[in-house]
Amino acid sequence: MRLHFMIVAILLASFALHGQETPRLEQRLEQLKTNLQLTDQQTEQVEQILQKTAQEARQLREENRKKQQEMRAAHLRLMDQTESQIEKILTPEQKEKFDLYKKNRMGTRRLMRLQERLNLDADQTYKIGQILSETKDKIMALREKEQSREARYKEMLAIRDEADKKISGLLNEEQKAEYEALKQRLWAKGPKPGSKHGKMHHKKEQWHHPRHRF
């Protein structure tokens, strides 16, 4: 019975192969060969089967990823359309409140884009969402502090770097590489201390403004 479950586990793992596939496939093949005492001919045949399975699993994951991306994109378009329709019936005072709502929601949209671009799993998505929320609160709190633009800018960078490290710590190597590219785009056009856009309360604030979408 124990051998049965071991073999089943090995076969199921073949469907989940990703990243460093070749070493893992060879390891699973060796386990099957040892546990089932396969002949050389059987080993070759099983290897072909496992390779085909891994390839089909990759195709399934890619198809599923594309479907998820299409669904998220459609969801974002629907949200934009809904907000546009709501804004048309609001008074100027109501629009100001609604703008605050949209700014708060930007964190959710950013998380959705990260989930899409990095192919995050549920646990990564939840933890990164917490990091983004905490980071937003810290940056918003800077507005209440009496300090120079340069000091505020340096503190903002420290908060951002702390968030980057926490997020990177949750990613695999492939996701880290993609995240590094996203970070460069996200911060490439941020204001510099002493510039006319350097104040944290300016409407083009780095972390929150829609301009810096992924």
Legacy VTK file of the C-alpha trace (Angstrom):
# vtk DataFile Version 3.0
C-alpha trace
ASCII
DATASET POLYDATA
POINTS 214 float
0.000 0.000 0.000
2.843 2.364 0.842
4.483 1.634 -2.517
1.175 2.307 -4.234
0.846 5.777 -2.714
4.501 6.520 -3.484
4.027 5.700 -7.159
0.806 7.720 -7.336
2.595 10.689 -5.754
5.408 10.436 -8.297
2.964 10.367 -11.224
0.912 13.268 -9.870
4.072 15.327 -9.390
4.805 14.886 -13.084
1.724 16.984 -13.893
2.972 19.823 -11.698
6.453 20.053 -13.153
7.578 23.634 -13.853
10.767 25.672 -13.651
13.681 23.203 -13.468
11.788 20.409 -15.208
14.590 18.216 -16.513
16.248 17.410 -13.141
12.869 16.763 -11.530
11.701 14.532 -14.360
14.900 12.507 -14.170
14.458 12.181 -10.421
10.898 10.904 -10.796
11.994 8.496 -13.526
14.720 7.120 -11.268
12.223 6.665 -8.434
9.856 4.720 -10.677
12.695 2.641 -12.057
13.851 1.723 -8.569
10.449 1.097 -6.996
9.040 -0.864 -9.950
12.336 -2.492 -10.951
11.880 -1.396 -14.549
13.938 -2.857 -17.349
15.992 -0.557 -19.569
13.338 -0.757 -22.290
10.562 0.021 -19.811
12.568 2.898 -18.374
12.930 4.435 -21.827
9.215 4.084 -22.488
8.257 5.573 -19.116
10.632 8.481 -19.741
8.882 9.255 -23.018
5.524 9.123 -21.261
6.683 11.470 -18.485
8.175 13.918 -20.996
4.922 13.977 -22.958
2.959 14.465 -19.739
5.184 17.366 -18.666
4.782 19.029 -22.072
0.987 18.679 -21.987
0.941 20.013 -18.411
2.903 23.083 -19.554
0.401 23.687 -22.330
-2.510 23.385 -19.903
-0.906 25.859 -17.501
-0.253 28.327 -20.314
-3.817 28.058 -21.610
-5.157 28.545 -18.097
-2.862 31.531 -17.524
-4.080 33.199 -20.719
-7.697 32.628 -19.735
-7.049 34.153 -16.313
-5.366 37.174 -17.916
-8.310 37.674 -20.264
-10.769 37.423 -17.369
-8.811 39.934 -15.261
-8.524 42.348 -18.186
-12.263 42.082 -18.835
-12.934 42.621 -15.137
-10.798 45.770 -15.067
-12.527 47.145 -18.165
-15.893 46.492 -16.563
-14.813 48.276 -13.380
-13.643 51.299 -15.385
-16.897 51.377 -17.340
-18.946 51.133 -14.150
-17.052 53.967 -12.465
-17.397 56.178 -15.531
-21.154 55.667 -15.545
-21.425 56.388 -11.819
-19.359 59.589 -12.081
-21.778 61.027 -14.629
-24.627 61.129 -12.111
-22.639 62.518 -9.132
-22.469 66.069 -7.827
-19.021 67.730 -7.588
-18.919 67.008 -3.846
-19.842 63.372 -4.407
-17.187 63.085 -7.105
-14.518 64.141 -4.613
-15.550 61.326 -2.279
-15.711 58.917 -5.185
-12.172 59.896 -6.211
-10.972 58.872 -2.755
-12.668 55.520 -3.203
-10.915 55.023 -6.546
-7.524 55.883 -5.076
-7.996 53.263 -2.385
-9.005 50.737 -5.016
-5.835 51.349 -7.009
-4.006 49.047 -4.594
-6.368 46.234 -5.534
-5.853 46.835 -9.240
-2.092 46.913 -8.789
-2.257 43.602 -6.951
-4.329 42.112 -9.774
-1.714 43.197 -12.295
1.082 41.703 -10.211
-0.876 38.484 -9.919
-1.287 38.418 -13.689
2.273 39.373 -14.667
4.004 37.208 -12.049
1.498 34.342 -12.098
1.171 34.493 -8.306
-0.472 31.686 -6.377
-3.161 32.345 -3.760
-0.744 32.530 -0.816
1.628 34.916 -2.619
-1.272 37.120 -3.695
-2.606 37.392 -0.145
0.777 38.191 1.412
1.768 40.705 -1.271
-1.620 42.353 -0.891
-0.865 42.871 2.799
2.547 44.342 1.957
1.084 46.777 -0.569
-1.607 47.862 1.884
0.915 48.441 4.681
3.230 50.322 2.328
0.430 52.585 1.133
-0.467 53.429 4.738
3.150 54.279 5.551
3.528 56.541 2.527
0.223 58.264 3.257
1.412 58.854 6.829
4.398 60.827 5.466
2.002 63.600 4.520
1.411 64.302 8.196
5.105 64.699 9.026
6.819 68.075 9.115
10.029 67.553 7.130
11.861 68.771 4.046
11.180 67.416 0.586
14.544 65.667 0.558
13.948 63.993 3.913
10.455 62.935 2.891
11.752 61.581 -0.403
14.483 59.542 1.300
11.995 58.115 3.757
9.638 57.227 0.929
12.467 55.401 -0.851
13.259 53.468 2.316
9.620 52.408 2.629
9.548 51.371 -1.008
12.803 49.390 -0.708
11.479 47.608 2.367
8.348 46.613 0.457
10.421 45.444 -2.527
12.522 43.184 -0.307
9.450 41.680 1.344
7.796 41.038 -2.012
10.966 39.579 -3.547
11.251 37.238 -0.589
7.938 35.660 -1.584
8.885 35.053 -5.238
10.710 32.293 -7.070
13.683 33.112 -9.314
11.604 33.488 -12.482
9.109 35.770 -10.734
11.938 37.841 -9.221
13.381 38.541 -12.673
9.982 39.703 -13.949
9.393 41.773 -10.818
12.742 43.555 -11.285
11.607 44.598 -14.766
8.282 45.787 -13.396
9.986 47.816 -10.669
12.137 49.663 -13.192
9.030 50.704 -15.113
7.159 51.577 -11.950
9.796 53.942 -10.555
11.493 55.173 -13.740
9.490 58.422 -13.902
9.141 59.166 -10.228
9.745 62.728 -8.995
13.123 63.665 -7.596
13.728 65.706 -4.467
13.721 69.435 -5.123
11.727 69.126 -8.344
8.371 70.804 -8.748
6.764 67.352 -8.493
8.752 66.304 -5.447
6.072 66.847 -2.842
4.434 63.681 -1.596
1.039 65.299 -1.685
1.253 66.146 -5.379
-1.345 64.526 -7.600
1.370 62.538 -9.392
2.457 60.731 -6.257
4.596 57.755 -7.235
3.040 54.847 -5.445
-0.613 55.592 -6.071
-1.019 57.352 -9.372
-2.575 55.340 -12.254
0.252 56.493 -14.494
2.528 53.928 -12.867
0.439 50.891 -13.662
2.262 47.711 -14.549
LINES 1 215
214 0 1 2 3 4 5 6 7 8 9 10 11 12 13 14 15 16 17 18 19 20 21 22 23 24 25 26 27 28 29 30 31 32 33 34 35 36 37 38 39 40 41 42 43 44 45 46 47 48 49 50 51 52 53 54 55 56 57 58 59 60 61 62 63 64 65 66 67 68 69 70 71 72 73 74 75 76 77 78 79 80 81 82 83 84 85 86 87 88 89 90 91 92 93 94 95 96 97 98 99 100 101 102 103 104 105 106 107 108 109 110 111 112 113 114 115 116 117 118 119 120 121 122 123 124 125 126 127 128 129 130 131 132 133 134 135 136 137 138 139 140 141 142 143 144 145 146 147 148 149 150 151 152 153 154 155 156 157 158 159 160 161 162 163 164 165 166 167 168 169 170 171 172 173 174 175 176 177 178 179 180 181 182 183 184 185 186 187 188 189 190 191 192 193 194 195 196 197 198 199 200 201 202 203 204 205 206 207 208 209 210 211 212 213
